[in-house]
Amino acid sequence: MTSFHYVNDTLVAEDVALTEIANTYGTPTYVYSRADIEAAYTSFEQAFASHPHRVCYSVKANSNLAVLNILARLGAGFDIVSGGELQRVLRAGGDAAGVVFSGVGKTAAELQMALQANIACFNVESVAELDTLQSIAAQLGQVAPISIRVNPDVDSGTHPYIATGLKENKFGVSSDIAVEMYRRAATMDNINIVGIDCHIGSQITELSPLTDALAEVLQLVDGLERDGITLNHIDLGGGLGVCYKDEQPIAVEDYASAVLQTMGRHSQKLFFEPGRYIVANAGILLSKVELTKQNGDHRFAVVDAAMNDLIRPALYNAWQKVAAVELHDDPENWSVVGPVCETGDFIAHDRELAIATGDLIAVHSSGAYGFVMSSNYNSRNRAAEIIVSGSDHYCVRQRETIDDQLHLETILPD
Ligand SMILES: *Cc1c(COP(=O)(O)O)cnc(C)c1O
């Protein structure tokens, strides 16, 4: 579903006109729909209703406190990749007992913090991490629940920067090493083996890499069982793709039936770590056309959002739909670019739009890997974030000020 639609040729989010958001909060501004976040989470949750499962929202996709709180209220678990994300989850009212901790470089301080919070599972990605976790857990007199992240060596068919399941990637360990690690973990006093984990990439639009990965994980599970090592859960990670342009994303119901069919007689609880699926299409980036210019035959709309606000086009050459907030006739061909001093600073090229100076545009599908990847490059204040719910709107992160940017800096003494 999408709550972003036109009413009388003006784009609204749920029941709020985006012109009203711009008038109230200024631009550039991220706008998220509470109903869309809830609908996406609920669809995932319901698709697996027939099998024991836990949906752990991947916090890195959008870690705004209010977004996490909306999901916590629905009973979501959380997949974190840092101590900072753990603190966000806890402050947002999330339950540590539903948290899984992924990441290839967890620090000793992060492991300690997560142990003290009593999270559900550490997704261990190396022998070194396993040894460090055992020793920190021993010092604290605790037992760490673990799964090992295996690399099923399948090609998820996605962009190389977001493919994570190939054996030459930095993530996880090969099946052979995983088996050795489980045997070693089984001898450790402060480690409790609870599961197995994989995450093969992001923006996946084919089922076969996902089910191939599960099939390989199940072989490992069965082999370990013969060795006397029983796993309670299988974590299939995230990665379900969404529609940005004309991709045919996997319907979550089809994902569920393929996964459950591959599971066969296996009764382990399933964990999932969806990020993009939950929030990507629940958000837009609202921006204003500052000026237009023509260089040769090329028409540029310079807008007040830039690569520091939304880096996906510059980083991955990602395509996101750009739309005028108020529809007019006679579209022309535009490049929509930001004011940052980099040629790579573009939002979109080659788009048919009827826009002029002062008009608002919406960059669709900006709810995931949008604000969270923003920066202060060019000393630009980061955008505000707004959540719309019905006819209400709430500012859930204020626009930064220059004082916010500078308060940690100082000049040298005389
Ligand atoms: C990024 C990430 C996810 C979420 O990926 P999406 O493509 O946003 O669903 C899940 N698990 C791990 C370990 C990740 O690194």
Residues whose N, C-alpha, C, O or C-beta is under 5 A from the ligand:
A	BS01	LIG	S58 A61 S102 H199 G201 S202 Q203 G237 G238 G239 L240 E273 P274 G275 R276 Y277
